[in-house]
């Protein structure tokens, strides 16, 4: 081979020479496949929404609340079907004065009832409940229940 000439193998294994005076058979170039954004989004969505193998538990349903002299008593139905809630977190939002729900239970609630004793007379409170499964995955919020504590 002469200086300044190059040689490479084609897919068929025959030599192709480049340089002055040499002719070769050009091998077809394989073009890079562009990244399919839709496929990438689909697989990322699966990972995010399935929690990498954890199941998404259904929230508690039919959340209701009633005011009593002991506070606001909440109750709800456990998730149905194959969802097994092992505990619940209770969230409260003041209807006036604040924005956003705050978790009010200091430890997971094992039953489908909870009494909020930290309430004031004449104030309305809004609640949601989230179910927790055995792995600690939290459900979406339940329906909203709003209760007003009487002024007297």
MITIVO-549923 format. One line per field, with one value per residue: x, y, z of N, C-alpha, C, O, CB in turn. Coordinates in Angstrom, 2 decimals, always signed. Glycine has a CB too. Example, Ala and Ser with C-alpha at 12.3 -4.5 7.8 and 13.67 -1.06 7.14 Angstrom:
BEGIN
nX	c(+13.19 | +12.85);
nY	c(-5.69 | -2.25);
nZ	c(+7.80 | +7.08);
caX	c(+12.30 | +13.67);
caY	c(-4.50 | -1.06);
caZ	c(+7.80 | +7.14);
cX	c(+13.20 | +12.90);
cY	c(-3.30 | +0.03);
cZ	c(+7.80 | +7.87);
oX	c(+14.24 | +13.41);
oY	c(-3.32 | +1.14);
oZ	c(+8.46 | +8.04);
cbX	c(+11.31 | +14.08);
cbY	c(-4.47 | -0.60);
cbZ	c(+9.05 | +5.72);
***
This chain:
BEGIN
nX	c(+0.85 | +0.48 | +1.98 | -0.28 | -2.56 | -5.50 | -7.03 | -9.91 | -12.25 | -15.13 | -18.62 | -18.91 | -16.44 | -14.46 | -11.69 | -11.56 | -10.21 | -8.92 | -7.74 | -5.31 | -5.75 | -6.82 | -9.65 | -12.63 | -15.35 | -17.99 | -19.27 | -22.61 | -23.73 | -24.82 | -27.46 | -27.94 | -30.54 | -33.07 | -33.83 | -36.75 | -38.99 | -41.59 | -41.65 | -39.68 | -40.86 | -43.12 | -41.98 | -40.66 | -42.86 | -44.16 | -42.33 | -42.41 | -45.15 | -45.79 | -44.16 | -41.78 | -42.32 | -43.84 | -47.18 | -49.93 | -51.98 | -55.51 | -57.37 | -58.92 | -62.51 | -65.63 | -65.34 | -66.37 | -67.39 | -68.09 | -69.07 | -68.39 | -68.53 | -66.03 | -64.35 | -63.68 | -65.04 | -63.94 | -64.66 | -64.26 | -64.41 | -62.55 | -60.14 | -61.38 | -61.50 | -58.46 | -56.72 | -54.91 | -54.94 | -52.75 | -52.55 | -53.43 | -53.09 | -54.06 | -55.19 | -55.52 | -57.13 | -57.53 | -60.49 | -60.64 | -58.15 | -55.68 | -53.70 | -53.55 | -53.09 | -52.33 | -50.63 | -52.10 | -52.06 | -49.84 | -48.75 | -49.14 | -52.55 | -54.39 | -57.01 | -60.30 | -61.23 | -60.90 | -60.25 | -60.15 | -58.87 | -57.83 | -59.30 | -61.15 | -63.85 | -66.48 | -65.05 | -64.33 | -63.24 | -61.41 | -60.96 | -58.91 | -58.08 | -55.38 | -54.50 | -52.17 | -49.98 | -48.45 | -45.81 | -45.43 | -46.24 | -48.19 | -51.60 | -53.62 | -55.42 | -58.42 | -61.99 | -63.16 | -63.97 | -65.80 | -66.14 | -67.84 | -67.19 | -69.49 | -70.31 | -70.99);
nY	c(-1.16 | +2.23 | +5.23 | +7.48 | +6.31 | +4.54 | +1.66 | -0.29 | -2.66 | -3.89 | -4.65 | -7.13 | -8.18 | -7.67 | -5.84 | -2.32 | +0.34 | +3.57 | +6.49 | +7.91 | +6.75 | +4.28 | +2.20 | +1.36 | -0.62 | +0.98 | +0.62 | +0.38 | +2.97 | +2.83 | +4.51 | +6.47 | +5.80 | +8.03 | +9.24 | +8.09 | +10.01 | +9.66 | +6.94 | +6.96 | +8.73 | +7.20 | +4.93 | +6.19 | +7.29 | +4.97 | +4.07 | +6.20 | +6.38 | +3.86 | +3.49 | +2.06 | -0.70 | -0.77 | -0.86 | +1.29 | +2.37 | +2.52 | +5.38 | +6.00 | +5.98 | +7.83 | +9.76 | +11.30 | +13.78 | +14.87 | +17.22 | +17.28 | +17.44 | +16.62 | +17.17 | +17.04 | +14.35 | +11.99 | +9.69 | +6.97 | +4.82 | +1.84 | +1.17 | -0.71 | -3.97 | -5.41 | -3.77 | -3.15 | -1.35 | -0.46 | +1.50 | +4.97 | +8.42 | +11.57 | +14.65 | +18.17 | +21.26 | +24.63 | +26.33 | +29.06 | +31.51 | +29.96 | +28.25 | +25.16 | +21.70 | +20.17 | +17.54 | +15.95 | +13.83 | +12.28 | +9.79 | +6.86 | +6.14 | +3.43 | +2.58 | +3.18 | +5.57 | +8.82 | +11.30 | +14.71 | +16.72 | +19.20 | +21.67 | +24.74 | +26.67 | +27.72 | +27.62 | +26.49 | +23.42 | +21.54 | +18.29 | +15.55 | +12.14 | +9.86 | +6.70 | +4.19 | +1.69 | -1.56 | -1.16 | +1.48 | +3.25 | +5.99 | +6.78 | +8.60 | +11.59 | +11.19 | +11.76 | +15.09 | +16.36 | +18.72 | +20.39 | +22.35 | +23.73 | +24.32 | +27.58 | +27.63);
nZ	c(+0.00 | -0.71 | +0.61 | +2.27 | +1.42 | +2.35 | +3.87 | +4.29 | +5.62 | +4.02 | +4.68 | +3.50 | +3.76 | +1.93 | +0.68 | +0.60 | -1.03 | -0.58 | -2.05 | -4.33 | -7.61 | -6.85 | -6.75 | -5.13 | -3.81 | -2.43 | +0.81 | +2.07 | +4.15 | +7.47 | +8.84 | +11.76 | +14.03 | +14.82 | +18.11 | +19.54 | +20.86 | +21.84 | +22.60 | +24.58 | +26.46 | +27.13 | +28.45 | +30.58 | +31.87 | +32.71 | +34.64 | +36.50 | +37.24 | +38.12 | +40.20 | +40.12 | +40.39 | +42.70 | +43.89 | +43.24 | +45.67 | +46.28 | +47.38 | +50.61 | +50.89 | +50.80 | +52.87 | +55.80 | +58.18 | +61.53 | +63.94 | +67.42 | +71.04 | +71.67 | +69.59 | +66.08 | +64.51 | +62.30 | +59.68 | +57.38 | +54.47 | +53.93 | +51.29 | +48.52 | +46.88 | +45.71 | +47.00 | +49.89 | +52.58 | +55.14 | +56.95 | +57.61 | +56.67 | +57.88 | +56.72 | +57.12 | +56.35 | +57.03 | +56.46 | +56.33 | +56.19 | +55.84 | +53.38 | +51.76 | +52.67 | +55.78 | +57.38 | +60.13 | +61.90 | +64.18 | +64.18 | +62.12 | +61.30 | +62.23 | +62.09 | +60.58 | +61.44 | +62.92 | +65.36 | +65.44 | +67.73 | +68.03 | +67.49 | +66.97 | +68.29 | +66.12 | +63.73 | +60.42 | +59.03 | +56.62 | +55.34 | +54.16 | +53.46 | +53.19 | +52.05 | +53.15 | +51.95 | +52.63 | +51.94 | +52.37 | +50.43 | +49.43 | +48.86 | +46.44 | +47.44 | +49.41 | +48.99 | +49.76 | +52.95 | +54.70 | +57.75 | +60.12 | +63.23 | +65.76 | +67.17 | +69.84);
caX	c(+0.00 | +1.28 | +1.73 | -1.43 | -3.71 | -6.11 | -7.74 | -10.87 | -13.03 | -16.56 | -19.43 | -18.71 | -15.10 | -13.50 | -10.97 | -11.91 | -9.05 | -9.14 | -6.49 | -5.18 | -5.62 | -7.44 | -11.10 | -13.21 | -16.80 | -18.39 | -20.27 | -23.70 | -23.61 | -26.00 | -27.79 | -28.37 | -31.97 | -33.34 | -34.48 | -38.19 | -39.39 | -42.82 | -41.32 | -38.97 | -41.85 | -43.96 | -41.27 | -40.46 | -44.15 | -44.38 | -41.51 | -42.88 | -46.51 | -45.92 | -43.30 | -40.72 | -42.73 | -44.78 | -48.54 | -50.59 | -53.15 | -56.66 | -57.61 | -60.14 | -63.66 | -66.77 | -64.90 | -67.37 | -66.99 | -69.15 | -68.56 | -68.90 | -67.86 | -64.66 | -63.61 | -64.31 | -64.88 | -63.89 | -64.71 | -64.19 | -64.38 | -61.25 | -60.14 | -61.93 | -60.77 | -57.20 | -55.92 | -54.87 | -54.35 | -52.32 | -52.77 | -53.90 | -52.67 | -55.17 | -54.74 | -56.53 | -56.94 | -58.48 | -61.25 | -60.31 | -56.87 | -54.48 | -53.80 | -52.83 | -53.39 | -51.25 | -50.87 | -52.36 | -51.77 | -48.41 | -48.38 | -50.14 | -53.85 | -54.64 | -58.44 | -60.95 | -61.79 | -59.92 | -60.85 | -59.29 | -59.18 | -57.22 | -60.19 | -61.66 | -65.27 | -66.83 | -64.11 | -64.55 | -62.05 | -61.58 | -60.09 | -58.74 | -57.35 | -54.58 | -54.21 | -50.79 | -49.88 | -47.41 | -44.51 | -45.38 | -46.72 | -49.38 | -52.59 | -54.13 | -56.35 | -59.83 | -62.89 | -63.00 | -65.05 | -65.68 | -66.95 | -67.76 | -67.42 | -70.42 | -69.75 | -71.23);
caY	c(+0.00 | +3.44 | +6.22 | +8.35 | +5.50 | +3.83 | +0.45 | -0.73 | -3.81 | -3.67 | -5.66 | -8.42 | -8.64 | -7.36 | -4.59 | -1.11 | +1.23 | +4.98 | +7.17 | +8.18 | +5.62 | +3.04 | +2.25 | +0.31 | -0.66 | +1.65 | -0.11 | +1.27 | +3.52 | +2.66 | +5.78 | +6.39 | +5.94 | +9.13 | +8.87 | +8.20 | +10.70 | +9.06 | +5.70 | +7.34 | +9.26 | +6.09 | +4.13 | +7.00 | +7.38 | +3.70 | +4.05 | +7.18 | +6.14 | +2.57 | +3.48 | +1.05 | -2.00 | -0.68 | -0.63 | +2.51 | +1.97 | +3.41 | +6.13 | +5.72 | +6.58 | +8.26 | +10.47 | +12.18 | +14.33 | +15.42 | +17.95 | +16.85 | +18.17 | +16.10 | +17.60 | +16.61 | +12.91 | +11.62 | +8.26 | +6.69 | +3.41 | +1.34 | +0.86 | -2.02 | -4.80 | -6.02 | -2.79 | -3.40 | -0.25 | -0.87 | +2.66 | +6.16 | +9.74 | +12.51 | +16.00 | +19.19 | +22.62 | +25.60 | +26.91 | +30.47 | +31.93 | +29.28 | +27.54 | +23.89 | +20.70 | +19.79 | +16.26 | +16.23 | +12.67 | +12.17 | +8.42 | +6.33 | +5.78 | +2.05 | +2.36 | +4.04 | +6.72 | +9.70 | +12.48 | +15.90 | +17.42 | +20.53 | +22.54 | +25.90 | +26.95 | +28.65 | +27.54 | +25.38 | +22.65 | +20.64 | +17.12 | +14.44 | +11.00 | +9.10 | +5.33 | +3.73 | +0.23 | -2.18 | -0.63 | +2.90 | +4.06 | +6.74 | +6.93 | +9.94 | +11.98 | +10.77 | +12.89 | +16.16 | +16.56 | +20.00 | +20.42 | +23.59 | +23.56 | +25.36 | +28.64 | +27.38);
caZ	c(+0.00 | -0.89 | +1.66 | +2.02 | +1.07 | +3.48 | +3.49 | +5.29 | +5.19 | +3.86 | +5.37 | +2.87 | +4.08 | +0.88 | +0.94 | -0.13 | -0.94 | -0.88 | -2.39 | -5.76 | -8.50 | -6.37 | -6.72 | -4.32 | -3.74 | -1.20 | +1.57 | +2.47 | +5.50 | +8.31 | +9.46 | +13.16 | +14.22 | +15.75 | +19.37 | +19.48 | +22.09 | +22.35 | +23.30 | +25.80 | +27.39 | +27.59 | +29.44 | +31.78 | +32.54 | +33.41 | +35.85 | +37.46 | +37.72 | +38.79 | +41.37 | +39.93 | +40.90 | +43.79 | +43.41 | +43.70 | +46.44 | +46.15 | +48.61 | +51.36 | +50.21 | +51.61 | +54.07 | +56.40 | +59.47 | +62.36 | +65.09 | +68.73 | +72.12 | +71.75 | +68.41 | +64.82 | +64.31 | +60.89 | +59.36 | +55.95 | +54.07 | +53.47 | +49.86 | +48.19 | +45.93 | +46.15 | +47.74 | +51.33 | +53.34 | +56.48 | +57.81 | +56.92 | +57.13 | +57.86 | +56.39 | +57.41 | +55.84 | +57.57 | +55.35 | +56.28 | +56.76 | +55.38 | +52.11 | +51.76 | +53.68 | +56.69 | +58.04 | +61.55 | +62.75 | +64.46 | +63.84 | +61.18 | +61.85 | +61.84 | +61.95 | +59.59 | +62.16 | +63.56 | +66.00 | +65.47 | +68.97 | +68.00 | +66.72 | +67.69 | +68.07 | +65.04 | +62.61 | +59.47 | +58.67 | +55.49 | +55.54 | +53.22 | +54.02 | +52.22 | +52.51 | +53.02 | +51.84 | +53.47 | +51.54 | +52.70 | +49.31 | +49.83 | +47.80 | +46.17 | +48.52 | +49.38 | +48.78 | +50.75 | +53.93 | +55.40 | +58.96 | +60.89 | +64.65 | +66.20 | +68.02 | +71.26);
cX	c(+0.90 | +1.00 | +0.58 | -2.67 | -4.22 | -6.83 | -8.70 | -11.64 | -14.49 | -17.29 | -19.20 | -17.30 | -14.09 | -12.88 | -11.47 | -10.76 | -9.48 | -7.80 | -6.39 | -5.01 | -6.31 | -8.94 | -11.59 | -14.72 | -17.19 | -19.45 | -21.38 | -23.52 | -24.92 | -26.26 | -28.28 | -29.88 | -32.23 | -34.08 | -35.99 | -38.68 | -40.65 | -42.55 | -40.61 | -39.94 | -42.72 | -43.25 | -40.97 | -41.75 | -44.46 | -43.59 | -42.04 | -44.22 | -46.70 | -44.98 | -42.24 | -41.11 | -43.69 | -46.16 | -49.07 | -51.87 | -54.27 | -56.85 | -58.82 | -61.29 | -64.71 | -66.35 | -66.01 | -66.84 | -68.18 | -68.51 | -69.20 | -68.17 | -66.41 | -63.78 | -64.39 | -63.98 | -64.98 | -64.02 | -64.75 | -64.21 | -62.97 | -61.30 | -60.67 | -61.04 | -59.50 | -56.31 | -56.03 | -54.16 | -53.97 | -52.48 | -53.17 | -53.20 | -53.84 | -54.60 | -55.88 | -56.11 | -57.98 | -59.20 | -60.96 | -58.91 | -55.63 | -54.75 | -52.99 | -53.21 | -52.14 | -51.61 | -51.04 | -52.13 | -50.26 | -47.87 | -49.46 | -51.41 | -54.20 | -56.12 | -59.00 | -61.70 | -60.65 | -60.67 | -59.82 | -59.71 | -58.65 | -58.04 | -60.69 | -63.13 | -65.46 | -65.92 | -64.46 | -63.22 | -62.39 | -60.53 | -60.03 | -57.95 | -56.58 | -54.28 | -52.74 | -50.79 | -48.70 | -46.02 | -44.37 | -45.80 | -48.05 | -50.30 | -52.81 | -55.06 | -57.74 | -60.68 | -62.68 | -64.22 | -64.80 | -66.65 | -66.74 | -68.08 | -68.38 | -69.75 | -69.98 | -71.51);
cY	c(+1.22 | +4.40 | +7.13 | +7.61 | +4.80 | +2.61 | +0.11 | -1.91 | -3.42 | -4.75 | -7.06 | -8.97 | -8.39 | -6.01 | -3.48 | -0.15 | +2.63 | +5.61 | +7.31 | +6.87 | +4.36 | +3.22 | +1.11 | +0.37 | -0.05 | +0.81 | +0.85 | +1.71 | +3.31 | +3.98 | +5.55 | +6.60 | +7.08 | +8.62 | +9.10 | +8.75 | +10.08 | +7.79 | +6.01 | +7.86 | +8.15 | +5.30 | +4.91 | +7.15 | +6.10 | +3.64 | +5.00 | +6.81 | +4.78 | +2.46 | +2.41 | -0.26 | -1.92 | -0.39 | +0.68 | +2.08 | +2.99 | +4.17 | +5.61 | +6.45 | +6.99 | +8.89 | +11.41 | +12.68 | +14.91 | +16.09 | +17.40 | +17.66 | +17.72 | +16.56 | +17.22 | +15.14 | +12.60 | +10.12 | +8.12 | +5.19 | +3.04 | +1.11 | -0.54 | -2.80 | -5.37 | -5.05 | -3.06 | -2.26 | -0.78 | +0.27 | +3.85 | +7.39 | +10.69 | +13.92 | +16.99 | +20.52 | +23.51 | +26.23 | +28.40 | +30.70 | +31.23 | +28.59 | +26.26 | +22.99 | +20.38 | +18.45 | +16.52 | +15.03 | +12.57 | +10.76 | +7.87 | +5.87 | +4.38 | +1.78 | +3.28 | +5.18 | +7.53 | +10.87 | +13.59 | +16.72 | +18.84 | +21.47 | +23.68 | +26.12 | +27.96 | +28.59 | +26.32 | +24.74 | +21.72 | +19.53 | +16.24 | +13.36 | +10.34 | +7.73 | +5.02 | +2.22 | -0.27 | -1.65 | +0.86 | +3.81 | +4.70 | +6.92 | +8.39 | +10.31 | +11.40 | +11.95 | +13.88 | +16.19 | +17.86 | +20.02 | +21.75 | +23.28 | +24.66 | +26.37 | +28.39 | +25.94);
cZ	c(+0.00 | +0.27 | +1.26 | +1.61 | +2.32 | +2.98 | +4.62 | +4.73 | +5.07 | +4.63 | +4.80 | +3.13 | +2.99 | +1.15 | +0.04 | +0.05 | -1.31 | -1.14 | -3.88 | -6.54 | -8.04 | -6.32 | -5.87 | -4.36 | -2.40 | -0.49 | +1.99 | +3.92 | +6.25 | +9.01 | +10.88 | +13.22 | +15.20 | +16.99 | +19.25 | +20.81 | +22.68 | +23.12 | +24.62 | +26.85 | +27.97 | +28.68 | +30.71 | +32.57 | +33.31 | +34.70 | +36.91 | +38.07 | +38.36 | +39.97 | +41.32 | +40.58 | +42.07 | +43.22 | +43.98 | +44.39 | +46.23 | +47.46 | +49.36 | +50.69 | +51.23 | +52.92 | +54.53 | +57.74 | +60.20 | +63.57 | +66.37 | +69.80 | +72.29 | +70.59 | +67.16 | +64.61 | +62.82 | +60.75 | +57.85 | +55.72 | +53.61 | +51.97 | +49.60 | +47.26 | +46.53 | +46.91 | +49.24 | +52.02 | +54.72 | +57.47 | +56.94 | +57.50 | +56.92 | +57.65 | +56.60 | +56.78 | +56.51 | +56.39 | +55.23 | +56.85 | +56.25 | +54.05 | +52.21 | +52.91 | +54.48 | +57.31 | +59.53 | +62.45 | +62.95 | +64.23 | +62.92 | +61.91 | +61.33 | +61.56 | +60.87 | +60.27 | +62.76 | +64.16 | +66.06 | +66.69 | +68.99 | +67.13 | +67.62 | +67.35 | +66.94 | +63.83 | +61.74 | +59.11 | +57.51 | +55.62 | +54.30 | +53.94 | +52.88 | +52.83 | +52.28 | +52.89 | +52.68 | +53.15 | +51.84 | +51.56 | +49.71 | +48.62 | +47.46 | +47.31 | +48.30 | +48.93 | +49.94 | +51.67 | +54.67 | +56.57 | +59.66 | +62.34 | +65.09 | +67.14 | +69.49 | +71.53);
oX	c(+1.95 | -0.10 | +0.46 | -3.73 | -3.46 | -7.20 | -8.33 | -11.67 | -15.02 | -16.66 | -19.28 | -17.01 | -12.95 | -13.49 | -11.76 | -10.36 | -10.28 | -6.81 | -7.28 | -4.22 | -6.38 | -9.45 | -11.03 | -15.30 | -16.76 | -20.40 | -21.10 | -23.19 | -26.00 | -25.39 | -28.94 | -30.42 | -31.66 | -34.87 | -36.43 | -38.77 | -40.77 | -43.13 | -40.91 | -39.86 | -43.02 | -43.84 | -41.03 | -41.73 | -44.96 | -44.10 | -42.12 | -44.41 | -47.68 | -44.99 | -41.83 | -40.28 | -44.32 | -46.29 | -48.68 | -52.75 | -54.02 | -56.52 | -59.64 | -61.07 | -64.68 | -66.93 | -66.53 | -65.95 | -69.14 | -67.54 | -70.39 | -67.30 | -65.64 | -62.57 | -65.61 | -62.82 | -65.99 | -63.55 | -65.22 | -64.04 | -62.29 | -62.38 | -60.43 | -59.95 | -59.46 | -55.27 | -57.13 | -52.93 | -54.75 | -52.54 | -53.25 | -52.78 | -54.53 | -53.66 | -57.04 | -54.93 | -59.17 | -58.56 | -61.02 | -58.56 | -54.57 | -55.90 | -51.86 | -53.61 | -51.04 | -52.75 | -50.23 | -52.02 | -49.49 | -46.66 | -50.59 | -51.35 | -54.29 | -56.44 | -58.27 | -62.69 | -59.58 | -61.61 | -58.75 | -60.77 | -58.99 | -57.54 | -60.66 | -63.59 | -64.69 | -66.02 | -64.85 | -62.21 | -63.50 | -59.38 | -60.96 | -57.24 | -57.07 | -53.85 | -52.12 | -51.50 | -48.04 | -45.14 | -43.32 | -45.72 | -48.93 | -49.84 | -52.28 | -55.46 | -58.17 | -60.16 | -62.08 | -65.36 | -63.71 | -67.83 | -65.61 | -69.10 | -68.12 | -68.77 | -69.23 | -71.74);
oY	c(+1.24 | +4.39 | +7.52 | +8.21 | +4.51 | +2.52 | +0.21 | -2.13 | -2.72 | -5.66 | -8.05 | -10.10 | -8.85 | -5.15 | -3.70 | +0.14 | +2.85 | +5.28 | +6.89 | +6.01 | +3.41 | +4.27 | +0.01 | +1.32 | -0.53 | +0.34 | +2.02 | +0.91 | +3.57 | +4.50 | +4.56 | +7.48 | +7.10 | +7.67 | +10.19 | +8.01 | +9.99 | +7.56 | +5.39 | +7.48 | +8.16 | +5.01 | +4.35 | +7.14 | +6.15 | +3.22 | +4.64 | +6.91 | +4.57 | +1.46 | +1.88 | -0.87 | -2.93 | +0.26 | +1.11 | +1.48 | +4.18 | +3.65 | +4.86 | +7.44 | +6.55 | +8.60 | +12.21 | +12.07 | +15.38 | +15.59 | +17.10 | +18.47 | +18.38 | +16.33 | +17.10 | +14.75 | +12.90 | +9.36 | +9.00 | +4.41 | +3.85 | +0.89 | -1.45 | -2.35 | -5.77 | -5.45 | -3.18 | -2.20 | -1.45 | +0.05 | +3.75 | +7.39 | +10.62 | +14.32 | +16.70 | +20.85 | +23.18 | +26.63 | +28.95 | +30.13 | +31.85 | +28.40 | +26.27 | +23.45 | +20.33 | +18.23 | +17.22 | +15.20 | +12.74 | +10.57 | +8.37 | +5.28 | +4.18 | +0.83 | +4.09 | +5.68 | +7.01 | +11.39 | +13.43 | +17.35 | +19.61 | +22.01 | +23.59 | +25.78 | +28.91 | +29.47 | +25.27 | +25.42 | +21.19 | +19.78 | +16.20 | +13.63 | +10.26 | +7.64 | +5.52 | +1.53 | +0.51 | -1.70 | +1.44 | +5.03 | +4.03 | +7.18 | +9.29 | +9.44 | +11.16 | +13.01 | +13.54 | +16.05 | +18.08 | +19.70 | +22.22 | +22.66 | +25.83 | +26.06 | +28.90 | +25.56);
oZ	c(+0.64 | +0.83 | +0.09 | +1.46 | +3.24 | +1.80 | +5.79 | +3.52 | +5.93 | +5.18 | +5.52 | +2.75 | +3.09 | +1.78 | -1.14 | +1.18 | -2.21 | -0.48 | -4.62 | -6.16 | -8.83 | -5.92 | -5.90 | -4.90 | -1.35 | -1.11 | +2.24 | +4.80 | +5.72 | +9.70 | +11.17 | +12.55 | +16.29 | +16.91 | +18.90 | +21.79 | +23.90 | +24.18 | +25.64 | +28.02 | +29.17 | +29.72 | +31.80 | +33.81 | +34.43 | +35.73 | +38.08 | +39.28 | +39.08 | +40.68 | +42.35 | +41.26 | +42.41 | +42.19 | +45.07 | +43.76 | +46.04 | +48.53 | +48.82 | +49.99 | +52.38 | +53.97 | +53.74 | +58.34 | +59.60 | +64.13 | +66.40 | +69.48 | +73.00 | +70.62 | +67.19 | +64.55 | +62.18 | +61.60 | +57.13 | +56.65 | +52.97 | +51.42 | +50.39 | +46.90 | +47.69 | +47.43 | +49.78 | +52.05 | +55.39 | +58.68 | +55.71 | +58.65 | +55.90 | +58.33 | +56.32 | +56.69 | +56.54 | +55.42 | +54.13 | +57.88 | +56.22 | +53.65 | +52.70 | +53.98 | +53.94 | +57.71 | +60.13 | +63.66 | +62.00 | +64.08 | +62.94 | +62.99 | +60.12 | +60.84 | +60.31 | +59.74 | +63.06 | +63.56 | +66.65 | +66.69 | +69.89 | +66.14 | +68.84 | +66.26 | +66.81 | +62.96 | +62.25 | +58.91 | +57.42 | +55.95 | +53.50 | +54.91 | +51.75 | +53.98 | +51.33 | +53.62 | +53.37 | +54.01 | +51.59 | +51.70 | +50.26 | +47.51 | +48.11 | +48.09 | +47.17 | +48.56 | +50.96 | +51.23 | +55.20 | +56.41 | +59.78 | +62.66 | +64.83 | +67.81 | +70.32 | +72.67);
cbX	c(-0.97 | +0.97 | +3.00 | -1.09 | -3.35 | -7.07 | -6.74 | -11.84 | -12.86 | -16.98 | -20.91 | -18.96 | -15.13 | -14.17 | -9.47 | -13.28 | -7.91 | -9.90 | -5.27 | -3.99 | -4.22 | -6.90 | -11.70 | -12.72 | -17.37 | -18.93 | -19.64 | -25.08 | -23.24 | -25.82 | -28.86 | -27.63 | -32.60 | -34.16 | -33.90 | -38.85 | -39.61 | -43.79 | -40.44 | -37.90 | -42.73 | -44.32 | -39.97 | -39.91 | -45.26 | -44.00 | -40.08 | -42.98 | -47.47 | -45.65 | -44.11 | -39.39 | -41.53 | -44.36 | -49.47 | -50.87 | -52.79 | -57.94 | -57.80 | -60.00 | -64.26 | -67.68 | -63.59 | -68.73 | -65.92 | -70.17 | -68.84 | -68.70 | -68.62 | -64.68 | -62.21 | -63.83 | -65.95 | -62.59 | -65.94 | -62.93 | -65.42 | -60.86 | -58.72 | -63.29 | -60.43 | -56.45 | -56.37 | -54.18 | -55.35 | -50.87 | -51.48 | -55.43 | -51.38 | -56.02 | -54.23 | -56.72 | -57.06 | -57.77 | -62.75 | -61.35 | -56.92 | -54.00 | -53.31 | -51.36 | -53.96 | -51.02 | -49.72 | -53.78 | -52.35 | -48.14 | -48.21 | -49.56 | -54.97 | -54.15 | -59.18 | -61.91 | -62.79 | -58.83 | -61.37 | -59.40 | -58.64 | -55.77 | -61.39 | -60.84 | -65.92 | -66.84 | -62.63 | -65.28 | -61.52 | -61.43 | -60.59 | -58.02 | -58.32 | -53.25 | -55.11 | -49.92 | -49.70 | -47.43 | -44.28 | -44.02 | -46.87 | -48.99 | -53.92 | -54.87 | -56.43 | -60.30 | -64.39 | -62.82 | -65.14 | -65.94 | -66.60 | -68.73 | -66.08 | -71.62 | -70.34 | -72.36);
cbY	c(+0.00 | +4.11 | +7.05 | +9.35 | +4.46 | +4.74 | -0.74 | +0.42 | -4.99 | -3.66 | -5.30 | -8.30 | -10.08 | -7.38 | -4.79 | -0.49 | +0.75 | +5.70 | +6.41 | +9.12 | +5.35 | +2.65 | +2.18 | +0.40 | -2.13 | +3.08 | -0.81 | +0.57 | +5.03 | +1.49 | +6.53 | +7.43 | +4.61 | +10.24 | +9.69 | +6.83 | +12.19 | +8.77 | +4.80 | +8.40 | +10.31 | +5.18 | +3.61 | +8.38 | +7.66 | +2.53 | +4.42 | +8.53 | +6.28 | +1.45 | +3.31 | +1.55 | -2.77 | +0.41 | -1.81 | +3.52 | +1.84 | +2.61 | +7.61 | +6.15 | +5.60 | +7.09 | +11.26 | +11.45 | +15.40 | +14.31 | +19.45 | +15.30 | +17.99 | +14.60 | +16.96 | +17.48 | +12.11 | +12.11 | +7.56 | +7.32 | +3.13 | +0.02 | +1.00 | -1.86 | -4.01 | -6.56 | -1.35 | -4.75 | +0.95 | -1.36 | +2.99 | +6.30 | +10.24 | +12.43 | +16.07 | +19.36 | +22.67 | +26.70 | +26.67 | +31.31 | +31.76 | +28.26 | +28.44 | +24.14 | +19.43 | +20.88 | +15.25 | +16.70 | +11.36 | +12.58 | +7.52 | +5.16 | +6.83 | +1.11 | +2.58 | +3.22 | +6.26 | +10.19 | +12.14 | +16.74 | +16.66 | +20.45 | +21.73 | +27.16 | +27.49 | +30.02 | +27.44 | +25.88 | +21.84 | +21.40 | +16.29 | +14.89 | +9.97 | +9.86 | +4.29 | +4.19 | -0.19 | -3.68 | -0.88 | +3.26 | +3.21 | +8.12 | +6.27 | +10.00 | +13.51 | +10.24 | +12.42 | +17.54 | +15.35 | +21.21 | +19.23 | +24.67 | +23.60 | +24.72 | +29.97 | +28.23);
cbZ	c(+1.22 | -2.25 | +1.94 | +0.97 | -0.03 | +4.26 | +3.19 | +5.70 | +6.16 | +2.37 | +5.28 | +1.38 | +4.39 | -0.51 | +0.74 | +0.37 | -1.86 | +0.28 | -1.83 | -6.04 | -8.71 | -4.97 | -8.15 | -2.87 | -3.89 | -1.49 | +2.81 | +2.29 | +5.45 | +9.34 | +8.64 | +14.04 | +14.74 | +15.06 | +20.56 | +19.15 | +21.83 | +21.21 | +22.42 | +25.49 | +26.70 | +26.41 | +28.84 | +31.41 | +31.53 | +32.51 | +35.51 | +36.82 | +36.59 | +37.81 | +42.59 | +40.49 | +41.31 | +44.80 | +43.80 | +42.51 | +47.94 | +45.79 | +48.29 | +52.85 | +49.18 | +51.88 | +53.81 | +56.58 | +59.28 | +62.81 | +64.95 | +68.95 | +73.43 | +71.81 | +68.38 | +63.61 | +65.13 | +60.23 | +60.03 | +55.33 | +52.95 | +54.21 | +49.28 | +47.57 | +44.70 | +44.96 | +47.42 | +51.64 | +53.46 | +56.45 | +58.65 | +57.04 | +56.36 | +59.18 | +54.94 | +58.94 | +54.27 | +58.45 | +55.54 | +57.04 | +58.19 | +56.41 | +50.92 | +51.79 | +53.03 | +57.79 | +57.78 | +61.71 | +62.13 | +65.89 | +65.14 | +60.38 | +61.47 | +62.91 | +63.30 | +58.70 | +63.27 | +62.53 | +67.42 | +64.14 | +70.14 | +67.48 | +66.14 | +67.35 | +69.36 | +65.56 | +63.11 | +58.19 | +59.90 | +54.13 | +56.71 | +51.88 | +54.73 | +51.84 | +51.76 | +54.24 | +50.35 | +53.31 | +50.06 | +53.12 | +48.01 | +50.42 | +48.20 | +44.78 | +48.61 | +50.77 | +48.70 | +50.04 | +54.94 | +54.44 | +59.91 | +60.33 | +65.47 | +66.90 | +67.64 | +71.76);
***
